[in-house]
């Protein structure tokens, strides 16, 4: 069975504590071995310790794609995120650096929705997953 590849794309700028919290929630996700999670983080011109944090960031569970530049533009940051998402992922999750996954089953739950709709041959091209309430 082919793995379901999900990329979480996060542009960031000067929000190191929020980014750390967001990534920690991603890192703590519980999901089946038939799911591959890729986290794309793009940092543009942060003046806090974001650059240093990203240089040291490692994960045994989540594949990482990290980009840092001196360009100071939210538009360039989002564009880089989209460019760096691996072309062979099945789904892209747009994630702000101040967003976080509410519990450790979110990726598993969303992947079950995707798989159930795919097996029913329904046209599913967008999943809106937000708001803990």
C-alpha positions in Angstrom: 0.0 0.0 0.0 1.3 3.4 -1.0 2.1 5.8 1.9 -0.1 8.9 2.2 2.4 11.8 2.2 1.3 15.0 4.0 3.4 18.2 4.0 2.8 20.8 6.7 4.1 24.2 5.3 4.9 26.8 7.9 6.3 30.3 7.0 7.8 32.0 10.1 9.2 35.4 11.1 10.3 36.4 14.6 8.0 34.0 16.5 10.5 31.5 17.8 8.5 30.5 20.9 5.3 30.0 18.9 7.2 28.1 16.2 8.8 25.8 18.8 5.3 25.1 20.3 3.8 24.5 16.9 6.6 22.1 15.9 6.5 20.3 19.2 2.8 19.6 18.5 3.6 18.3 15.1 6.5 16.1 16.4 4.2 14.6 19.0 1.6 13.4 16.5 0.7 9.7 16.6 0.0 8.2 13.2 0.2 4.9 11.3 3.3 3.8 9.5 1.4 4.2 6.2 1.5 8.0 6.7 4.6 10.1 6.0 4.7 13.6 7.5 6.9 16.3 6.0 7.3 19.7 7.7 8.4 22.6 5.5 9.5 25.6 7.5 10.5 28.9 5.7 12.1 31.6 7.7 12.7 35.0 6.2 14.9 37.6 7.9 14.0 36.7 11.5 16.1 38.7 14.0 15.3 36.5 17.0 16.8 33.1 17.5 14.7 31.4 14.8 17.7 30.9 12.5 19.7 29.1 15.2 16.8 27.0 16.2 16.2 25.8 12.7 19.9 25.0 12.1 19.7 22.6 15.0 16.2 21.2 14.4 16.1 17.4 13.9 13.4 14.8 13.9 13.3 11.0 13.7 9.6 11.0 13.0 9.0 14.0 10.6 10.9 14.7 7.4 12.2 18.3 7.5 12.7 20.8 4.7 14.0 24.1 6.1 14.8 27.3 4.3 16.2 30.5 5.7 16.8 33.7 3.8 17.4 37.4 4.4 14.5 38.4 2.2 12.0 40.3 4.4 8.6 39.7 2.8 5.7 37.6 3.9 4.8 37.0 0.2 8.3 35.7 -0.5 8.1 33.5 2.6 4.8 31.9 1.5 6.2 31.5 -2.0 9.3 29.7 -0.7 7.1 27.4 1.3 5.1 26.4 -1.8 8.2 25.9 -3.8 9.9 23.7 -1.3 7.0 21.3 -0.7 8.1 18.0 -2.2 6.4 17.5 -5.6 5.3 13.9 -4.6 3.3 14.8 -1.5 -0.4 14.0 -1.7 -1.7 16.8 0.6 -0.3 20.2 1.8 -1.4 21.6 5.1 -0.9 25.3 5.3 0.0 26.1 8.9 0.9 29.4 10.5 3.8 29.6 12.9 1.3 30.6 15.6 -1.1 27.7 14.8 -0.8 24.4 16.6 -2.4 20.9 16.4 -4.9 20.6 19.2 -4.1 17.0 20.2 -1.7 14.2 19.1 -4.3 12.5 16.9 -5.0 15.3 14.4 -2.9 14.0 11.5 -4.3 10.6 12.0 -7.9 11.9 12.0 -7.4 14.0 8.9 -5.7 11.1 7.1 -8.6 8.9 7.9 -11.0 11.4 6.3 -8.8 11.7 3.2 -8.6 7.9 2.9 -12.3 7.3 3.4 -13.2 9.8 0.7 -10.6 8.5 -1.7 -11.9 5.0 -1.4 -15.4 6.2 -2.1 -14.1 7.8 -5.3 -15.4 11.2 -4.2 -13.7 14.3 -5.4 -11.9 15.5 -2.4 -9.4 18.3 -3.0 -9.7 20.5 0.1 -10.0 19.7 3.8 -10.6 22.6 6.2 -9.1 21.5 9.5 -9.0 24.3 12.1 -10.6 25.7 15.2 -10.4 23.5 18.2 -13.9 24.3 19.1 
